[in-house]
């Protein structure tokens, strides 16, 4: 297992290298300028073009693209993701402040999608063509069809503005000592806004996989042995369904990471999504590159975790 993980990590290095090249090229060939993005038109008229040229020279933006990329790659090799164009802070420091809130939100979203998706999918398969099955289908199609940002605005309007049950923004209430309960209340709305869309495909995949698993011979043999229906479903049928579900959850993580960008902005959640939007609007290339690289590394790590879970779920899987 250790050799397999080491081999996968070594394979991921050229993948991350290719992602960094593509991202850096797209950023630098896109229209716009980081220096002019920092200033409003009035400041531009006051400072003049000479100041802009001097600032570009100080930031190294007058160098060719391959020279800038080489300098950035050299800093990455030393564990430094560069410095922000806007305030000069280290990118590792900026991202370090925002990673935990995003990981916290994503973890709650994945947990909610599993809690809703898998049990509802199992029930829909066991009670095929019943009202539970039809209700799960309607819920799944509805959750996928409604955009997360629209659902987020609807949740804010109902639960924060009208009913005033839950807070609307941030991780903690301003002016109060942070507590676990208060933090959990702030997590509810963004978690629901993202989690329902993630639960919908899990419901359909679980249902279809369970229907296929129920028809297998080993399930019929388990019933013939006199085992209860609950044991047959949970210990025999569902156990073999978990492998494709692990794959679905792992492949949904990149989509979830992208979805947090908009939802974090709506709920003023101080995570990497809010930082990414600020960096894109300000054309802060080092911050954008750092977020892209960290996001790609997180996705690679999640895929490795999925491979590890395969071996736990199915003892027949061995990595040499």
Secondary structure, 3 states (H helix, E strand, C coil): CHHHHHHHHHHHHHHHHHHHHHHHHHHHHCCCCHHHHCCCHHHHHHHHHHHHHHHHHHHCCCCCHHHHHHHHHHHHHCCCCCECCCCCCEHHHHHHHHHHHHHHHHHHHHHHHHHHHHHHHHHHHHCCCCHHHHHHHHHHHHHHHCCHHHHHHHHHHHHHHHCCCCCCCCCCCCCCCCCHHHHHHHHHHHHHHHHHHHHHHHHHHHHHHHHHHHCCHHHHHHHHCCCCHHHHHHHHHHHHHHHHHHHHHHHHHHHHHHHHHHHHHHCCCCCHHHHHHHHHHCCCHHHHHHHHHHHHHHHHHHHHHHHHHHHHHCCCCCCC
